[in-house]
Amino acid sequence: MKEPKKPVVSKKVLLPFILITSLFAMWGFANDITNPLVAAFQTVMEISNVKAALVQFAFYGGYATMAIPAALFVKKFSYKKGILMGLALYAVGALLFFPAAQFEIFGFFLVSLYILTFGLAFLETTANPYILSMGAPETATRRLNLAQSFNPMGSLLGMFVASNFILSALESDKRDAAGELIYTTLGEAEKAAIRTHDLAVIRDPYIILGFVVIAMFIVILVAKMPKRAGADHTIKTGDTFRRLFKNVKYREGVIAQMFYVGAQIMCWTFIIHYADNLGIPKATAQNYNIVAMVIFLSSRFISTMLMKYLNSRLLLMVFAIGGMTTITGVILIQGMAGLYLLVATSAFMSLMFPTIYGIALENLGDDATIGAAGLVMAIVGGALMPPMQGAIIDLGTVGSMPAVNISFVLPFICFVVIAIYGYRTLKVHPKLEFKQK
């Protein structure tokens, strides 16, 4: 007798699934309202691209700092308490934008983002394995891809707010008839007034976000959430780390995830710089980021559907090769065609994070909570690689090529690493696992 198909999400966990899935949108919003701040701070604070990229270093560095403590907290207590702790830290970090704007100190903004991402580290470390646990293991990767499909919805909203309520309202980005920035030609008193105005523009959406997160905290607090069946709350990190380190597929998955996040953040952060090199203002350039996210979202749903028929490992490898192809055009083509290819790269990035995540965590059992933390720590790729790309962009030109074009060699290398991981999980790891059995 043929067994009935197991649902991706069963009715008994539908409400908790919806609540936790909404968190994916909330950290997507934080990610993509923050990306354009690199360009905004670079202008209004009159700092280099390398220093401005510390926005990403602080933002994604918070993940690396807090992922393991978050995993230990969740293992000791529960998924629900991990979610609540994440939301609390998220709200505190967002509300700290108020004093940061009052003092007009770039470092204060970095600290605020750092604390905010302590909360995001808790949320991602908890929500991803929580979603995987809400049903049959056979449908876990599809379930996570479905939940992750709502992440770019939050990202789109973040981009929309950044474009329409931050970048378009910045006085420091006004240009003269020749397309040159007016701000750099002004006296100190005029600059100070504009700086105060622009930092308040940057501040306000984060304050509103802080109160939205507090409301979500209350909803999760009163909601009845499923518990882990037979969960082991004892913490034996030494044994867990040894098992994880010996797991080749998991270990390589952490590396692939680090390079993926680096590629994603570089492509989405420096799309504004790429467009700026073509003479396109920041607010207009951000619209290309929004188009990229629409493509990313559409491709996420399409790739989730394709997983019903094609091996997720094969799709990962093929999509990584697609990313290598478009980024090659971004590097070599000087003009709008290069910008269009940079936008199109988002189609190939769409399935990578949840697919790498799901493959790496397969069959880890109770080690999955700490394993998830390792994959969240891999988000540090988004902290380390943008400053490297910013340093290349600051060169101005490399030979006869604009440095901003050459800088996309870094995302190209990232896609090569992901393609190799896709190939190895498809062809090499199954043989290793068969031998171990």
N, C-alpha and C positions, 0 to 999 in steps of 0.2 A: 504493500500500500504506500502510495506517494505521500510524503510528509507535507503538511501545509506550509506555505511560505511564511517565514517569520517577518513580522512587520518591522520597519525601520524604527518607528516609535509607536509603542502600544498605548491604548487609551488610558490605562491606569496611571501612566506617568506623563500624560500630555501637558497638563498644567505646569508641573515642575520643569518639563522640557522647554516650554515656552518662556518661563521666567529666566531660566539659566541661559537660554539662547539670546534673550534680550541683552544679557551682559556682553555678548560678543559684539553687538552693535555699540554698546557704551564704550568699550575700549577702542573700537574702530574709530569712533568719533574723536576720542582723545588723541589717537595717533595722527589723524589727518587734519585736525585743526592745528596741530603742533608743527607738522612738517613745513608749512609756509613761513613759520616764525623765523626760520634760519635766514631767509632772505630779508624779512622785515627787520629783525634785530641788526643785521649786517649794515643796513642803511641808517636806521634811526640812531643806533648807538655808535655809528662810524667805526666799525671794527672789521677785521679781515674775514674772509670766508672760512678760514681755519677756526678762528675764535667763535664765529657765529655757529659753526657746526657743532660746538660744544652743547648746543641745545639738544642735538640728537645723542651726544655722549651722555648727558645727564639723564635724558628721557629713557634711553635703552640701557644705560648703566644701572638704573634702578631695578630693572628686571634681574640682572646678573647678581646684584647684591642680595635681593630678597627672595629669589626663587627657592633656594634650599631651606631657609628658615620657614617660608610659607608651606613647603611640603611637609616639614617636620610638624608644624602646627596642625595641619590638616590630618596627618596620620595620628597624632596624639588625640585630637578632638573629633572633628567631623567635617564633611564637605560644607554643611550649612554655616558652621562657625567660621570656616575659611573664607566663604563668600562675604560674610558680614564684616570680618576684619578687613578684607580687601576694599569693600565699599567705604568703610570708615576712613582708611588711609587715602583713598581716592578723593573723598570730599575735602579732607584737610589740605592736601596738596593743591587742589583747585582754589580753595578759599585763600590760601597764602598769596595768591596773585594780587590781592588787595594791598597788603603792606609792601609787596615787591614794587608795585607801581608807585606807591606813595614815596618810597625811598629812591626810586629810579636807579636801582642797582642791578646790572645784568646778572651778577652772581646770585642775587636773591631770587631772580626768576629761575635760575638753574636749580637752586635748592628746592624751590616749589615743585618743579617738574620732577625732580629726583624723588621727593616724597610721594607725589601723585603716582609715580610708577611703582613704588612699593605696593600700592593698592592694586595696580594692574597686574603685578607679579602674583599676588595672592589670587586674583580673579582667574588669570590664565592657568596657573598651576592647579587650581581647583576645578574650574569649569570644564576644561578639556577632558580630563579623566572621568569627571562626573557624567558628562554626556556619553562617553564611551561605555559607562557602566549601566546606562538606562536602557538595557535591552540585550538581545542575543549578541555574542561575540562575532558571529558571522556578518552582522549588519553594522558593526561598530564603526568601521571606516566611512561607510556611507552616511551613518548618522552624524558623525563629526563633520563631514563635508557639508551636510545639510545645515547644521548649526552654524558652521563657519560661513555659510552663504549670507548670513545676516550681518556678519562683520563688515563687509563693504557697504551695506546700507547705512550703517553708522558712519563709516568713512566718507560716504557721499555727503551726508548731512554736515560732517565736519568741514569738508572741502567747501560746501556751499556757504557755510557761516564764515569761513576764512576769506572766501572770495568777496562776498557781498557785505559783510559787516566788519571785516578787519582790513584786508588789503586795499579795497576800494576807498576806505575812509582814511587811509594814512596820508597825512599832509607831507610827510618826508619823501613820498614817492611821486610827487607832482613833477612834471617835466615841462621844459620850455618848447618853443616851436621846433627847435632842432632835435628834440628828443632827449636832451641832457637833463639830469637831475638839477632842480633849482636849489634843493636843500643844501648841497655842498658849497654853494656860493654865498650863503647867508652869513650874517654875523652871529656871535655867540648868544646874544640875547634872543634873537629870532629863533635860533636853533633850539634853545632851551624851552621856549614856549611850544614849539612844534613837538619836541620830545615828550613833554608832559601830556600833550593832547594824544599823541600816538600810543604811548604806553597805557593810557586809560582805555583807548580803543582795544588794545590787545587784552587788557585786564577783564573787561566786562563779560565776555562770553564765558570765561572760566568761573567767574562768580556765580553766574546763572547755572552753569554746569554743576557746581558744588551743591547747590540746593536741589537739583534734579537727582543727584546721586544720593543725597540724604533721604529723599522720598522713596527711592528704590530700596534703600536700606530698611526702611520701615515695612515695605511690602514683603520683602524676603523674611524679615524677622517674624511676622505673624503668619506666614504661609507654612503649610505642612509639606515638608520635603522628604523624599525617600532617603533611607539610610543604607549604607553599605552592608550587604548581607555577609555575616561571618567575618567582619573586618578585624584585623589584628592591629590593636592600637599601641602595642609595644614598639619602642623605637630601638632597632638594632642596625644602625646606619652602616657599621663596618661590614657586616655580612651583605647587606643590600648593595653597597657600593662595589664590593668585590664581584658579586654576581653580574651587576650591570656592566662593569668594566670588561668582564670576560665575554659579554654578549656582543659579538662583532656587528651584527645588524643594528643594534641599539647604538653602539659607540659611533659607528659611521653615520647613523641618523642624526646624532647631535651635531657632528661636523657639517653635514649637508644642511641642517636647519640653520646653523650659524651663517653659512654662505648665502642661503636663500634670503634670510631677513636682511642681510647686508645689501643684497641686490635690490630687494624691494624698496628699502629706505633710500638707497642712492637714486634709483630711477624716479621715485616720486618726489624726493626733496629737490633734486637738481634739474628737474624738468623746467623749473622757473628760470634757473641760470642759463639753461640751454636756449630757452625762448628769449631771454634777455639779450643773449649774444646776437640774436636775430633782430633786435630792436623792438621787442614786444614788452609792454609794461607788465608789472607783477600781477595786477588784478586780472588782466586779460590772459596772461600765461597760466594762472590758476584754473581758468576754464578748460585748458588742455588737460590738467590734472583731473578735473571732474569727468571729462570724456574718458580718460584712461580708467577711472574707477567704474564708470558705467560698463565699459568693455570687460573689466575684471569681474564685476558682478555677474554679467550675462554669461561669461565663460565659466564661472564657478558653477552655476546651475547646469549648464550644458555638460561640463565635465563630470558632475555628480551623476547625471543621467547616463553618460557614456560608461560609467563604472559598472552598470548593470550588465554590460556586454563585453567590456574590455578589461584586461588586467590593469589594476591601478599602478603597478610598477612600470608596465609598458607605457602607460599614459604619462607618468612622471618623466621617463626618459625622453619621450617624443616631445613633450612640452618644453623640456630644458633645451633640446636641440633647436626648437622654434625660437626660444629666447636668445640663443647664441646667434641665430640668423638675423633677427631684427636688430640686435645690438651692434652687429657688424656694420649694418647700414647707418646706425646712429653715429658710429665712429668715423666712417669714411665719407658720409655725405654732408656737405656744408650747405644747409638751406632747410626749407620747410619740409622736404621729404624726410630728412633726418629726424625732425621733430615728430612727424606722423609715425615713423617707425618706433620712436621712443614711446609714444602713446600706445601703439599696437602691442608692445612688449607685455603690457598688463594682461593681455589675453592668455599668454603662456605662463604667467606667474600665478594664475588664479587657483589652480589645484594644489600648488606645491606645499604650502604650510601644513594643511590638515592631512595630506597624503603622507608626507614624510613623518608627521607626528603619529598617525595611525599605524604605519608600517613599523616604526621603531618601537612602539609600545606593545606590539603583538605578543601575546603569551607571556607577559611579565608577571601576571598574577598580582600579589600584594605589593610587589616591587614597583608597580605602575605609578604610585603616588610620587615616590622619589624619582623614578624615571621621568615622569612628567616635568619635574622641577629641572632636570638636566636639559630637557628640550626647551623649557622656558628660559633657562640661563643662556641658551644658544642665541636668544634674541640680542645678546651683547654684540652680535655681528652688526646690528643697527647702530651701536654706539661707536665701534672701532673704525668702521669703513667710511662713513661720511666725512670725518675729518681728513682722512687720507685723500678722498676725492676732492675735498675743498682745497687741500694743499696743492694738488695738481692744477685746479682751476685758477688759483692765485698766480700761477706762472704766466698767465696771459696767453702765450703761444708756445707750442712745442714744435720747433722747426717751422714749417709753413702752415701748420694746422692749428686751429684754435684749441687751447688747452682744455676747454670744456668738452670738446669732442673726444680728445684723447683720454680724458678722465673716465670715460665709459668702458675702457679696457677692464676696469675693476669689476663691474657687473658681469662682463663677458666671462671672466675667470670664474665667477660664482656659478654661472650656469653650466660651465664645464664640470665643476665639482658635483652639481646636482645630477647632471646626465650620467656621470660615472656611478653615483649612488643608485639611480634608477636601474642601470644595467646590472649592477652587482646584486641588487635585491631580486631582480628578475632571473638572472642566470647563475650567479655564484652562491648566494646565501642558501637557496633551497638545497643545493648539493651538500653544503656544510651541515645544515640541519639534519639532512638524511643520514649523513655519516655519524652524527652525534647520537642518533636514535639506534 
